[in-house]
Amino acid sequence: MKIDILLKKLLDQKKEIVEASKVSAQSIDFWEEKAEKLFAKMDEEEEGWSYSPNDCIEDTCSKNLKEINILMKRMKFENDQLDVLEKKIEELEETISQTIEEHAKKQKK
């Protein structure tokens, strides 16, 4: 395969992965924002606990902990996805570098 065609194919693959990683990063930002809102809501609820019965406090805490767990799992998933994509980018960059290096050696001969 010609070097220009091979490099274009590799660079197109890299571009797709970079775009996918941008989507993952935006998703992480989204979930972090939701978490910040939840923490702010929890702070507000905590201020009113001195006048609340214990069972109400326990119910509120339990509900909030469930939401936190969901958010944390989602952010972990997105971070894991981002790690996989970044590894793929590194591998593609290594392949591109090796391809150019091999082509340069052939040109010197």
QUIGI-V246671 format. One record per residue. SS is DSSP state (@ for helix, = for strand, . for the rest). PHI is phi in whole degrees, 0 to 359 (none if undefined). OMEGA is omega in whole degrees, 0 to 359 (* if undefined). Layout:
ss: (SS/SS)
phi: (PHI/PHI)
omega: (OMEGA/OMEGA)
This chain:
ss: (././@/@/@/@/@/@/@/@/@/@/@/@/@/@/@/@/@/@/@/@/@/@/@/@/@/@/@/@/@/@/@/@/@/@/@/@/@/@/@/@/@/@/@/@/@/./@/@/@/././@/@/@/@/@/@/@/@/@/@/@/@/@/@/@/@/@/@/@/@/@/@/@/@/@/@/@/@/@/@/@/@/@/@/@/@/@/@/@/@/@/@/@/@/@/@/@/@/@/@/@/@/@/@/@/.)
phi: (none/296/300/293/290/297/296/298/299/296/293/295/298/298/299/297/291/298/297/297/291/296/297/298/297/295/295/300/302/300/292/295/297/298/296/300/296/295/295/296/297/297/299/296/297/297/297/268/291/297/251/256/290/301/294/293/296/297/297/296/297/298/297/295/296/297/296/297/300/297/298/295/297/294/293/296/302/295/296/298/298/297/299/298/295/296/295/297/298/301/296/295/297/294/297/298/299/296/297/294/298/296/296/297/297/294/290/288/288)
omega: (179/183/182/179/179/179/178/179/180/179/176/177/180/180/179/181/177/178/178/179/176/179/178/180/177/178/177/177/179/182/176/178/178/179/178/178/179/179/177/178/179/178/179/180/182/179/182/184/183/181/184/175/184/182/176/179/180/179/179/179/180/179/180/178/177/178/179/179/178/180/181/178/180/180/177/178/181/178/177/178/180/177/179/180/179/177/178/178/179/180/178/179/177/178/178/180/179/180/179/180/179/179/180/178/180/181/180/183/*)
